[in-house]
Amino acid sequence: MPKLKTHRGAAKRVKVKGSGRATHRCKDRNHILTKKSSKRKRQLRKNRFFKLADVKALGRLLVRKIRGIKAKREQNNVES
């Protein structure tokens, strides 16, 4: 069976950290920045982690196992 190939477009946009979680750039940071507040633009500079719902498809694209983060709602239900 041939080797599985990584999806190069996904690989260029995603960085997998040592913990196994994957990060991506925020949307809405490319153009039409004049109407966005400074606070909003500053918060968009940070990278975000992928949610659990997206991790399965992302793992298929990158041909490796990836951990996701739970949504805040799910985390609150687990703690209480």
C-alpha positions in Angstrom: 0.0 0.0 0.0 1.4 3.4 -0.9 2.3 6.0 1.7 -0.4 8.5 2.7 0.3 12.0 1.6 -0.2 15.1 3.8 -2.6 17.8 2.5 0.0 20.5 1.8 -2.6 23.4 2.1 -3.6 22.3 5.5 0.0 21.6 6.6 0.9 25.2 5.7 -1.9 26.7 7.8 -1.7 24.5 10.9 1.0 24.1 13.5 0.9 21.0 15.8 2.3 21.7 19.2 4.3 19.3 21.4 1.1 18.4 23.4 -0.5 17.2 20.2 -2.9 20.1 19.9 -3.1 22.0 16.6 -3.3 25.8 16.3 -4.5 28.0 13.5 -4.6 31.8 12.7 -7.7 33.7 13.4 -10.1 34.8 10.7 -11.1 38.5 10.1 -7.5 39.8 10.3 -6.7 40.4 6.7 -8.6 43.4 5.4 -11.3 46.0 6.3 -9.5 46.6 9.6 -10.5 50.2 10.0 -14.0 49.4 11.3 -12.6 46.9 13.9 -11.7 48.1 17.3 -8.1 48.0 18.5 -9.1 45.5 21.2 -10.6 43.2 18.6 -7.6 43.4 16.3 -5.2 42.8 19.2 -7.2 39.7 20.3 -7.1 38.4 16.7 -3.3 38.3 16.7 -3.2 35.2 18.9 -3.4 31.7 17.4 -6.4 29.5 18.4 -6.6 25.8 19.1 -8.9 23.6 17.0 -12.2 22.4 18.5 -12.9 18.7 19.0 -15.5 18.8 16.1 -12.7 19.7 13.6 -10.0 17.5 14.9 -11.1 14.3 13.2 -11.1 15.8 9.7 -7.8 17.7 10.4 -6.2 14.4 11.5 -7.2 12.9 8.1 -5.7 15.8 6.2 -2.4 15.8 8.2 -2.2 12.0 8.4 -1.5 12.0 12.2 -3.4 11.9 15.5 -4.3 15.3 16.9 -5.9 16.4 20.2 -8.6 19.0 20.4 -10.0 21.2 23.1 -13.5 21.0 24.5 -15.9 23.8 24.0 -16.3 26.0 27.1 -19.8 24.8 27.6 -18.6 21.2 27.8 -15.8 22.1 30.2 -18.2 23.8 32.6 -20.5 20.8 32.6 -17.6 18.5 33.5 -16.4 20.7 36.4 -19.8 21.0 38.1 
